[in-house]
Amino acid sequence: MINLNEVKKGMKVLVDMKSVMPSSTLDSEGRFLVEGIVVGSTNKRVRVENLVRGVGLYKPENIYLDS
């Protein structure tokens, strides 16, 4: 999970796409992580561009720093 104060445009992150993926595709922790790039944010959400959904708004608990 990421803190909204840590988010900067252009950051590479991992987005948990479990809500739009079939359960058979989830990993052993119940996640489906996709690489993305932060393109903005609101007070409650992070706007990320990724290959699964294009640009979308995600809750901070679904965003992880890409190490």
C-alpha positions in Angstrom: 0.0 0.0 0.0 1.2 3.5 -0.8 0.7 6.7 1.1 -0.9 9.5 -1.0 1.8 11.9 0.2 4.4 9.7 -1.5 2.8 9.8 -4.9 4.6 11.8 -7.7 3.8 12.0 -11.4 5.9 9.7 -13.4 6.5 7.2 -10.6 6.5 3.5 -11.6 4.0 1.6 -9.4 2.3 -1.8 -9.2 -1.5 -1.8 -9.3 -3.5 -4.6 -7.8 -6.2 -5.4 -10.5 -7.9 -8.3 -8.5 -11.3 -6.7 -8.8 -11.3 -7.0 -12.6 -9.5 -10.3 -13.0 -10.9 -13.9 -12.7 -10.0 -15.5 -9.4 -8.1 -18.2 -11.2 -5.5 -15.6 -12.3 -4.7 -14.3 -8.8 -1.4 -15.1 -7.1 -1.1 -17.0 -3.8 -1.7 -13.7 -1.9 -4.9 -13.1 -3.9 -3.4 -10.3 -6.0 -2.9 -9.5 -9.7 -0.2 -6.9 -9.9 0.3 -4.8 -13.1 3.0 -2.2 -13.7 1.8 1.3 -14.2 2.9 4.9 -14.2 1.3 7.6 -12.0 -0.3 10.3 -14.1 -2.0 12.3 -11.3 -4.0 12.0 -8.1 -7.0 13.3 -6.3 -7.6 13.7 -2.5 -8.6 10.0 -2.2 -7.3 8.2 -5.4 -4.2 7.7 -7.5 -4.6 8.1 -11.3 -2.4 5.4 -12.9 -1.9 4.4 -16.6 -1.4 0.7 -17.1 -1.9 -1.8 -19.9 -5.0 -3.5 -18.5 -7.3 -0.6 -18.1 -5.5 2.4 -19.6 -5.9 5.3 -17.2 -7.9 4.6 -14.0 -8.4 5.9 -10.5 -7.3 3.5 -7.7 -7.5 3.4 -4.0 -4.1 3.8 -2.3 -4.4 0.3 -0.7 -4.3 -1.1 -4.3 -1.0 0.7 -5.2 2.5 -0.6 -4.4 5.9 0.9 -5.1 7.6 -0.8 -8.0 11.0 -1.8 -6.6 
